[in-house]
Amino acid sequence: MPRFTVALGWFLQIAGVLLMPLFVAGSFYLFALGCGMSTTGCRLTAGQRFMQLAFSSESWWFWGVLLLLAAMVWLGYYLRAKARLAH
């Protein structure tokens, strides 16, 4: 069981660390695509508008996904540390 726990811990950490920047980049790309299609009424650059969105009250989905990914990384570390202490 400790080997599985360590492997799962590594998987969760690696997946979380890799998916975090991909999620941010993907969200920015989709938002910039919407600005480029003139469907969101962008008068600012895509970067300025994205930062405005990221810190608004409508960004619960953005921070929620980032929080879940951070929890994956933490859980992976916790599982690896717990398996190390079990030996």
Backbone as numpy.savetxt, mean C-alpha at the origin, in Angstrom:
# Nx Ny Nz CAx CAy CAz Cx Cy Cz
5.94 -26.82 11.76 5.13 -25.60 11.76 5.98 -24.33 11.76
7.13 -24.29 12.47 7.91 -23.06 12.43 8.41 -22.70 11.03
8.72 -23.72 10.21 9.18 -23.42 8.84 8.08 -22.74 8.04
6.85 -23.26 8.18 5.73 -22.64 7.48 5.50 -21.22 7.98
5.62 -21.02 9.27 5.42 -19.69 9.85 6.47 -18.72 9.34
7.71 -19.17 9.27 8.78 -18.31 8.76 8.54 -17.99 7.28
8.17 -19.02 6.50 7.91 -18.80 5.08 6.74 -17.84 4.87
5.68 -18.02 5.65 4.54 -17.12 5.54 4.94 -15.71 5.95
5.76 -15.59 6.98 6.24 -14.28 7.40 7.03 -13.59 6.31
7.95 -14.33 5.68 8.72 -13.75 4.58 7.80 -13.32 3.44
6.83 -14.19 3.10 5.91 -13.86 2.01 5.13 -12.59 2.31
4.59 -12.48 3.51 3.81 -11.30 3.87 4.67 -10.04 3.83
5.89 -10.13 4.33 6.76 -8.96 4.32 7.13 -8.54 2.90
7.54 -9.49 2.09 7.95 -9.17 0.72 6.77 -8.65 -0.09
5.62 -9.32 0.03 4.44 -8.88 -0.72 4.01 -7.48 -0.28
4.00 -7.23 1.01 3.60 -5.91 1.50 4.53 -4.81 1.04
5.83 -5.08 1.12 6.82 -4.07 0.73 6.75 -3.81 -0.77
6.53 -4.84 -1.57 6.46 -4.64 -3.02 5.14 -4.01 -3.46
4.06 -4.33 -2.78 2.76 -3.82 -3.21 2.50 -2.38 -2.79
3.15 -1.91 -1.73 2.94 -0.52 -1.30 3.27 0.49 -2.38
4.51 0.51 -2.90 4.80 1.51 -3.95 4.02 1.26 -5.23
3.72 -0.02 -5.53 2.92 -0.29 -6.73 1.51 0.25 -6.59
0.94 0.15 -5.40 -0.40 0.68 -5.17 -0.41 2.21 -5.30
0.59 2.86 -4.71 0.65 4.33 -4.80 0.84 4.75 -6.26
1.75 4.09 -6.96 1.99 4.43 -8.36 0.76 4.15 -9.22
0.09 3.04 -8.97 -1.12 2.72 -9.72 -2.24 3.71 -9.45
-2.41 4.11 -8.20 -3.43 5.10 -7.87 -3.13 6.43 -8.54
-1.86 6.83 -8.51 -1.47 8.08 -9.17 -1.71 7.99 -10.67
-1.36 6.85 -11.26 -1.55 6.69 -12.70 -3.02 6.79 -13.08
-3.89 6.12 -12.33 -5.32 6.18 -12.62 -5.86 7.60 -12.45
-5.38 8.28 -11.43 -5.82 9.65 -11.21 -5.33 10.57 -12.32
-4.06 10.39 -12.73 -3.50 11.20 -13.83 -4.22 10.89 -15.13
-4.61 9.64 -15.31 -5.36 9.27 -16.51 -6.70 9.99 -16.53
-7.37 10.06 -15.38 -8.63 10.79 -15.29 -8.44 12.27 -15.56
-7.33 12.84 -15.07 -7.05 14.26 -15.35 -6.78 14.46 -16.83
-6.07 13.53 -17.45 -5.75 13.65 -18.86 -6.96 13.53 -19.75
-7.98 12.82 -19.29 -9.20 12.67 -20.08 -10.18 13.80 -19.81
-9.81 14.73 -18.98 -10.63 15.89 -18.63 -11.97 15.48 -18.03
-11.97 14.43 -17.23 -13.21 13.99 -16.60 -13.32 14.46 -15.15
-12.23 14.98 -14.59 -12.25 15.37 -13.18 -12.14 16.87 -12.98
-12.13 17.63 -14.03 -12.03 19.08 -13.92 -10.71 19.54 -13.36
-9.61 18.97 -13.82 -8.28 19.31 -13.29 -7.82 20.67 -13.80
-7.54 21.55 -12.88 -6.91 22.82 -13.22 -5.47 22.84 -12.70
-5.15 21.88 -11.86 -3.80 21.72 -11.32 -3.11 20.57 -12.04
-1.82 20.43 -11.81 -1.13 19.27 -12.37 -1.62 18.01 -11.67
-1.37 16.88 -12.29 -1.84 15.62 -11.71 -1.22 15.37 -10.34
0.06 15.72 -10.18 0.72 15.53 -8.88 0.12 16.39 -7.79
-0.16 17.65 -8.11 -0.76 18.53 -7.11 -2.16 18.06 -6.76
-2.91 17.63 -7.74 -4.28 17.16 -7.50 -4.28 15.85 -6.70
-3.31 14.97 -7.00 -3.21 13.71 -6.27 -2.89 13.96 -4.80
-1.97 14.89 -4.53 -1.63 15.21 -3.15 -2.83 15.83 -2.44
-3.58 16.63 -3.16 -4.79 17.22 -2.58 -5.78 16.12 -2.21
-5.93 15.15 -3.09 -6.84 14.03 -2.82 -6.33 13.17 -1.66
-5.02 12.90 -1.64 -4.46 12.00 -0.62 -4.66 12.54 0.79
-4.75 13.84 0.95 -4.91 14.41 2.28 -6.29 15.02 2.50
-7.25 14.59 1.69 -8.62 15.07 1.87 -9.42 14.04 2.66
-10.66 14.37 2.94 -11.51 13.44 3.70 -12.04 12.31 2.81
-11.83 12.39 1.51 -12.30 11.35 0.60 -11.25 10.28 0.35
-10.15 10.34 1.05 -9.05 9.41 0.77 -9.02 8.21 1.70
-10.14 7.85 2.30 -10.17 6.72 3.23 -9.75 5.43 2.53
-10.12 5.26 1.27 -9.77 4.04 0.54 -8.26 3.95 0.33
-7.62 5.08 0.05 -6.18 5.12 -0.19 -5.41 4.75 1.07
-5.74 5.41 2.18 -5.04 5.14 3.43 -5.42 3.79 4.00
-6.64 3.34 3.74 -7.07 2.02 4.22 -6.26 0.90 3.59
-6.05 0.98 2.28 -5.25 -0.04 1.60 -3.80 0.03 2.07
-3.25 1.24 2.21 -1.87 1.36 2.71 -1.75 0.80 4.12
-2.76 1.01 4.94 -2.75 0.46 6.30 -2.79 -1.06 6.28
-3.59 -1.64 5.40 -3.62 -3.10 5.28 -2.28 -3.66 4.82
-1.64 -2.98 3.88 -0.33 -3.43 3.42 0.72 -3.30 4.52
0.66 -2.22 5.29 1.59 -2.07 6.42 1.33 -3.15 7.47
0.06 -3.51 7.67 -0.26 -4.58 8.62 0.28 -5.92 8.13
0.29 -6.13 6.81 0.89 -7.35 6.27 2.38 -7.42 6.61
3.07 -6.31 6.44 4.51 -6.27 6.73 4.74 -6.52 8.22
3.96 -5.87 9.06 4.11 -6.06 10.51 3.81 -7.50 10.91
2.74 -8.08 10.36 2.38 -9.45 10.69 3.47 -10.42 10.24
4.05 -10.16 9.08 5.16 -11.00 8.62 6.34 -10.95 9.57
6.69 -9.76 10.01 7.78 -9.62 10.98 7.43 -10.32 12.29
6.20 -10.17 12.74 5.76 -10.78 14.00 5.83 -12.31 13.91
5.37 -12.87 12.79 5.42 -14.33 12.63 6.85 -14.85 12.62
7.73 -14.14 11.93 9.13 -14.56 11.89 9.78 -14.45 13.27
9.50 -13.38 13.99 10.08 -13.20 15.32 9.54 -14.26 16.29
8.26 -14.58 16.18 7.67 -15.58 17.07 8.25 -16.96 16.78
8.47 -17.27 15.51 9.05 -18.57 15.16 10.50 -18.65 15.63
11.21 -17.54 15.58 12.60 -17.51 16.04 12.67 -17.75 17.55
11.72 -17.20 18.29 11.70 -17.38 19.74 11.28 -18.79 20.13
10.54 -19.47 19.25 10.06 -20.82 19.57 11.19 -21.85 19.54
12.27 -21.53 18.84 13.39 -22.48 18.78 14.20 -22.43 20.02
